[in-house]
Amino acid sequence: MDIPFTLQEAINATLAEHASSLAQHSQALSDRYRQGRGSQGLNQREALAYAAARLPATYGAATAALIALRQVMPSLSPHTLLDVGTGPGTLLFAVTRVFPSVEEPIALEPEPAMRAMARELLINAHHPWANRVRWLDQPLSNVVLPKSDLVTASYVLNELPDAQANTAALALWQAANEALVIIEPGTPEAFERLRAIRATLIEHGARVAAPCPHEGQCPMAGGDWCHFAERIPRTQLHRRLKGGSAPYEDEKYAYLALVHDTAGDRHARILRHPRIEPGRIALTLCTPHGLRQESITKRNRERFRRARKASWGSVWPSEHAP
């Protein structure tokens, strides 16, 4: 997933005066998350370090999740947005890329340093929402969420205890007129939390648009978990902060896209990298009827061609789909 030039330039401009000290603050930020303190109480330089080290990866994951929703619900055209836990504005950039129909954005971010960072990035990117975002500064637990067509929450619920996360997710769902998208780290723990949230919201009328092709019980078992990955190019500064030489990083994430309306075509989804073997391609699929392995051989020329282009996380149409 490429980062838009305007966003990368905005990040560079925002960080330019602080590049020499970012490595130190990036390490402090890592220590903070390992200690379970999350984003609470971030200072300005830690917010800068977060934008430098994490924004590109979380942008890639968020954009991929939104694209997955749009693929299943192509007629979805939200006018209003509520982004909860906005951080440095990651979802604001992602939503304008995927759903340009949004004209009235609301951003909930209780941390002053993160709000300031998001505002600065929007201005430096000459973003159309730079002076249009309505900001809310209350904690998620202390605010009545305004109703919006699209509600998003990225890397937020993992910072809450399980019971609070379930309650917060229900509040997010009740605020969504049309769709809710939740993105979390691609860890077994985050997946289990999303699985519990999925069950709760289905009980309250939610339909799953992505990644699941059904509202039945999640079939993942035996320590396996549903997650995906986006490959993000690294800048020179990003490599220095991460302490590595690879020109990219793979951001693993889990997500749920839920809608009030009937979800679109319920095609299977590819849960692993396709395995390319002599004369065939093997796919691990989550289907409307559970997990399934499918082997596509060269004899089925059209499906073999599709399989060669398929990737982890893609939808996989049934054999009789157009």
DRENZAVO-65996 format. One record per residue (C-alpha): residue number from 0; residue in three letters; y, x, z. Coordinates in pm, whole numbers, plus 50000, padded with zeros to 5 digits. Layout:
<rs>
R,nr,rest,c2,c1,c3
R,NUM,ALA,Y,X,Z
...
</rs>
This chain:
<rs>
R,nr,rest,c2,c1,c3
R,0,MET,50000,50000,50000
R,1,ASP,50327,50158,49889
R,2,ILE,50629,50130,50117
R,3,PRO,50931,49990,49929
R,4,PHE,51184,50258,49839
R,5,THR,51467,50072,50013
R,6,LEU,51268,50050,50337
R,7,GLN,51166,50417,50329
R,8,GLU,51524,50521,50256
R,9,ALA,51645,50304,50545
R,10,ILE,51394,50471,50778
R,11,ASN,51504,50816,50659
R,12,ALA,51873,50733,50704
R,13,THR,51816,50588,51050
R,14,LEU,51614,50889,51166
R,15,ALA,51822,51161,51001
R,16,GLU,52025,51253,51310
R,17,HIS,51721,51267,51538
R,18,ALA,51451,51438,51329
R,19,SER,51436,51750,51547
R,20,SER,51350,51558,51866
R,21,LEU,51124,51291,51719
R,22,ALA,50799,51482,51773
R,23,GLN,50864,51499,52148
R,24,HIS,50946,51130,52169
R,25,SER,50654,51040,51946
R,26,GLN,50422,51207,52199
R,27,ALA,50592,51017,52483
R,28,LEU,50538,50696,52289
R,29,SER,50168,50774,52243
R,30,ASP,50135,50841,52616
R,31,ARG,50305,50508,52691
R,32,TYR,50058,50310,52478
R,33,ARG,49758,50496,52621
R,34,GLN,49878,50400,52969
R,35,GLY,49896,50034,52863
R,36,ARG,50273,50002,52895
R,37,GLY,50322,49896,52534
R,38,SER,50677,49846,52410
R,39,GLN,50824,49725,52739
R,40,GLY,51126,49928,52847
R,41,LEU,51147,50148,52538
R,42,ASN,51457,50363,52517
R,43,GLN,51647,50428,52195
R,44,ARG,51468,50750,52107
R,45,GLU,51125,50603,52175
R,46,ALA,51218,50314,51945
R,47,LEU,51316,50570,51680
R,48,ALA,50983,50746,51726
R,49,TYR,50800,50414,51689
R,50,ALA,50982,50340,51364
R,51,ALA,50898,50685,51230
R,52,ALA,50534,50696,51336
R,53,ARG,50420,50334,51323
R,54,LEU,50645,50118,51105
R,55,PRO,50497,50220,50766
R,56,ALA,50141,50151,50882
R,57,THR,50218,49820,51051
R,58,TYR,50421,49717,50745
R,59,GLY,50117,49780,50526
R,60,ALA,49888,49576,50750
R,61,ALA,50136,49290,50781
R,62,THR,50201,49276,50408
R,63,ALA,49829,49272,50331
R,64,ALA,49771,48984,50575
R,65,LEU,50057,48783,50425
R,66,ILE,49927,48846,50073
R,67,ALA,49584,48721,50183
R,68,LEU,49747,48397,50303
R,69,ARG,49937,48357,49976
R,70,GLN,49622,48412,49771
R,71,VAL,49446,48124,49946
R,72,MET,49756,47902,49967
R,73,PRO,49953,47980,49648
R,74,SER,50168,47667,49684
R,75,LEU,50293,47773,50029
R,76,SER,50670,47819,50007
R,77,PRO,50814,47845,50359
R,78,HIS,51187,47802,50409
R,79,THR,51210,47904,50776
R,80,LEU,51050,48197,50962
R,81,LEU,50991,48272,51328
R,82,ASP,50878,48631,51388
R,83,VAL,50765,48695,51744
R,84,GLY,50774,49050,51876
R,85,THR,50985,49169,51585
R,86,GLY,51002,49531,51700
R,87,PRO,51189,49737,51438
R,88,GLY,51182,49448,51191
R,89,THR,50849,49519,51027
R,90,LEU,50758,49157,50949
R,91,LEU,51108,49080,50826
R,92,PHE,51060,49333,50547
R,93,ALA,50703,49218,50477
R,94,VAL,50790,48847,50460
R,95,THR,51073,48898,50212
R,96,ARG,50828,49084,49987
R,97,VAL,50556,48817,49997
R,98,PHE,50747,48493,50064
R,99,PRO,51096,48527,49911
R,100,SER,51141,48151,49961
R,101,VAL,51231,48213,50329
R,102,GLU,51605,48167,50384
R,103,GLU,51634,48107,50759
R,104,PRO,51474,48387,50966
R,105,ILE,51452,48385,51345
R,106,ALA,51341,48700,51527
R,107,LEU,51222,48712,51890
R,108,GLU,51244,49061,52041
R,109,PRO,51316,49109,52413
R,110,GLU,51357,49489,52400
R,111,PRO,51722,49589,52332
R,112,ALA,51626,49923,52174
R,113,MET,51393,49752,51927
R,114,ARG,51651,49487,51837
R,115,ALA,51909,49759,51772
R,116,MET,51658,49951,51560
R,117,ALA,51572,49645,51352
R,118,ARG,51938,49563,51292
R,119,GLU,52012,49920,51185
R,120,LEU,51717,49931,50945
R,121,LEU,51815,49599,50786
R,122,ILE,52171,49724,50734
R,123,ASN,52062,50064,50598
R,124,ALA,51820,49891,50358
R,125,HIS,52097,49654,50237
R,126,HIS,51852,49379,50324
R,127,PRO,51964,49023,50235
R,128,TRP,51890,48918,50594
R,129,ALA,52102,49193,50754
R,130,ASN,52358,48939,50875
R,131,ARG,52142,48629,50855
R,132,VAL,51874,48681,51122
R,133,ARG,51907,48464,51432
R,134,TRP,51802,48686,51722
R,135,LEU,51629,48566,52041
R,136,ASP,51604,48811,52330
R,137,GLN,51385,48626,52581
R,138,PRO,51028,48731,52668
R,139,LEU,50763,48528,52488
R,140,SER,50648,48375,52817
R,141,ASN,50998,48243,52899
R,142,VAL,51115,48086,52574
R,143,VAL,51070,47752,52402
R,144,LEU,50981,47860,52050
R,145,PRO,51181,47694,51772
R,146,LYS,50974,47520,51507
R,147,SER,50949,47713,51179
R,148,ASP,50753,47678,50857
R,149,LEU,50597,48022,50896
R,150,VAL,50533,48189,51232
R,151,THR,50427,48554,51253
R,152,ALA,50320,48780,51539
R,153,SER,50227,49140,51465
R,154,TYR,50076,49378,51725
R,155,VAL,50205,49155,52005
R,156,LEU,49920,48963,52169
R,157,ASN,49723,49284,52236
R,158,GLU,49988,49373,52496
R,159,LEU,49911,49057,52699
R,160,PRO,49620,48979,52934
R,161,ASP,49352,48765,52766
R,162,ALA,49450,48436,52930
R,163,GLN,49818,48487,52849
R,164,ALA,49733,48584,52491
R,165,ASN,49543,48258,52439
R,166,THR,49830,48056,52585
R,167,ALA,50085,48244,52375
R,168,ALA,49879,48194,52058
R,169,LEU,49866,47819,52121
R,170,ALA,50245,47814,52163
R,171,LEU,50281,48005,51834
R,172,TRP,50055,47755,51660
R,173,GLN,50248,47458,51795
R,174,ALA,50571,47617,51665
R,175,ALA,50432,47655,51312
R,176,ASN,50512,47372,51072
R,177,GLU,50291,47515,50798
R,178,ALA,50128,47850,50878
R,179,LEU,50071,48108,51151
R,180,VAL,49980,48471,51085
R,181,ILE,49863,48697,51369
R,182,ILE,49802,49069,51307
R,183,GLU,49640,49296,51566
R,184,PRO,49491,49647,51580
R,185,GLY,49154,49681,51408
R,186,THR,48962,49754,51726
R,187,PRO,48657,49574,51870
R,188,GLU,48866,49461,52168
R,189,ALA,49143,49314,51951
R,190,PHE,48884,49142,51731
R,191,GLU,48718,48976,52031
R,192,ARG,49056,48849,52141
R,193,LEU,49130,48714,51793
R,194,ARG,48788,48550,51784
R,195,ALA,48868,48364,52109
R,196,ILE,49213,48268,51977
R,197,ARG,49056,48146,51653
R,198,ALA,48819,47915,51843
R,199,THR,49102,47778,52060
R,200,LEU,49333,47706,51768
R,201,ILE,49058,47544,51561
R,202,GLU,49004,47308,51856
R,203,HIS,49374,47221,51822
R,204,GLY,49348,47136,51453
R,205,ALA,49404,47471,51282
R,206,ARG,49242,47546,50948
R,207,VAL,49161,47910,50871
R,208,ALA,49313,48030,50544
R,209,ALA,49212,48396,50584
R,210,PRO,49014,48606,50636
R,211,CYS,48744,48353,50726
R,212,PRO,48620,48113,50453
R,213,HIS,48523,47850,50714
R,214,GLU,48604,47705,51056
R,215,GLY,48251,47750,51188
R,216,GLN,48142,47991,51457
R,217,CYS,48223,48353,51373
R,218,PRO,47897,48514,51254
R,219,MET,47982,48872,51355
R,220,ALA,47729,48998,51610
R,221,GLY,47563,49306,51754
R,222,GLY,47878,49500,51829
R,223,ASP,48011,49455,51475
R,224,TRP,48366,49333,51426
R,225,CYS,48581,49197,51146
R,226,HIS,48862,49431,51048
R,227,PHE,49027,49575,50740
R,228,ALA,49225,49882,50637
R,229,GLU,49535,49968,50435
R,230,ARG,49597,50319,50302
R,231,ILE,49959,50420,50362
R,232,PRO,50123,50725,50202
R,233,ARG,50273,50971,50452
R,234,THR,50609,51139,50416
R,235,GLN,50661,51499,50526
R,236,LEU,50823,51378,50850
R,237,HIS,50538,51136,50910
R,238,ARG,50281,51416,50871
R,239,ARG,50473,51632,51115
R,240,LEU,50492,51356,51375
R,241,LYS,50123,51275,51335
R,242,GLY,50025,51641,51349
R,243,GLY,49815,51625,51033
R,244,SER,49821,51741,50674
R,245,ALA,49663,51442,50497
R,246,PRO,49904,51275,50251
R,247,TYR,49800,50929,50373
R,248,GLU,49670,50738,50673
R,249,ASP,49437,50440,50693
R,250,GLU,49571,50165,50916
R,251,LYS,49287,49952,51050
R,252,TYR,49383,49601,51151
R,253,ALA,49248,49253,51220
R,254,TYR,49428,48931,51140
R,255,LEU,49420,48552,51131
R,256,ALA,49609,48328,50890
R,257,LEU,49598,47964,50998
R,258,VAL,49742,47655,50832
R,259,HIS,49795,47288,50914
R,260,ASP,49713,47173,50563
R,261,THR,49367,47195,50411
R,262,ALA,49303,47557,50321
R,263,GLY,49261,47641,49953
R,264,ASP,48948,47761,49775
R,265,ARG,48696,47885,50032
R,266,HIS,48568,48195,49862
R,267,ALA,48370,48464,50041
R,268,ARG,48546,48776,50170
R,269,ILE,48427,49135,50136
R,270,LEU,48377,49288,50482
R,271,ARG,48296,49649,50389
R,272,HIS,48373,49898,50117
R,273,PRO,48155,49798,49818
R,274,ARG,47852,50028,49793
R,275,ILE,47823,50164,49441
R,276,GLU,47463,50253,49360
R,277,PRO,47287,50336,49031
R,278,GLY,47312,50027,48813
R,279,ARG,47440,49796,49085
R,280,ILE,47712,49728,49341
R,281,ALA,47624,49594,49687
R,282,LEU,47868,49373,49878
R,283,THR,47870,49263,50242
R,284,LEU,48023,48915,50247
R,285,CYS,48143,48654,50491
R,286,THR,48076,48325,50312
R,287,PRO,48127,47957,50403
R,288,HIS,47760,47966,50509
R,289,GLY,47761,48290,50710
R,290,LEU,47710,48661,50643
R,291,ARG,47534,48758,50323
R,292,GLN,47452,49064,50115
R,293,GLU,47501,49033,49740
R,294,SER,47381,49282,49482
R,295,ILE,47550,49270,49142
R,296,THR,47377,49443,48854
R,297,LYS,47502,49540,48511
R,298,ARG,47304,49253,48362
R,299,ASN,47573,49018,48493
R,300,ARG,47848,49188,48298
R,301,GLU,48146,48980,48414
R,302,ARG,48060,48986,48785
R,303,PHE,47978,49356,48765
R,304,ARG,48323,49415,48615
R,305,ARG,48480,49214,48897
R,306,ALA,48278,49401,49157
R,307,ARG,48398,49737,49025
R,308,LYS,48756,49625,49088
R,309,ALA,48682,49463,49424
R,310,SER,48771,49627,49753
R,311,TRP,48723,49587,50126
R,312,GLY,48908,49271,50232
R,313,SER,48918,49108,49887
R,314,VAL,48807,48752,49826
R,315,TRP,48485,48724,49626
R,316,PRO,48450,48406,49415
R,317,SER,48116,48233,49388
R,318,GLU,47915,48289,49071
R,319,HIS,48028,47955,48931
R,320,ALA,48399,48000,49006
R,321,PRO,48631,48041,48705
</rs>
